[in-house]
């Protein structure tokens, strides 16, 4: 694995585990951290699922603004550059992956960290986890795709509450809202999130990739277009070895063994 400065990259079987690794700063994210995530996501090397996690007490407390990288003579221009050249490409890279993504949230998932956690297919939170869009509290607007993502996850009224009041949404409330997949005890978070990622990695990888991208496309298309895409995707999936294995396993009344092809 490459030697990254701000993240840890580890293969656990068929799962690529990427851990934000600045625990002393609650994983506040400089632009270089997201560049490293993008690089790691571009070299899956056969991994069939991705797990995103944070070292220490937080998932990610937001962009790291303490170093002055988003300030200078024109802070608006600096922030625009950071988003368009560094943070947004990571979010886009996750959206374009052909494998499922799980995020594990302990403590804060704030600002760009909230967007990173929620762009996973499944977000598992520990009982100390919380989600925060605090931009309004400092006169800014949500970013990292939050204005697109949150209304689709929880509806406009709740998205407005998060974005315009700038208050924490604890894990239990996020689950009740349908924002995340599951809440577990903090001490069980790592094992639960990895088990879910391993379950997905053992699934029919081509079909799972088509499902995740089909869901995203359906949010922006009309009903006939969704029907047409499903037919195209079904044709692709039907031609895979995993689909053949699934059919044979059904007929033979056994559990299928999917190999990702």
Helices and strands as residue ranges (DSSP letters): E 7-12, E 15-20, G 23-25, H 31-41, E 49-54, H 75-82, I 83-87, H 88-95, E 100-105, E 108-110, H 112-118, E 122-126, E 130-132, G 135-138, H 146-154, H 156-165, E 169-170, H 171-177, E 182-184, G 186-188, H 189-201, H 205-218, H 223-238, H 241-251
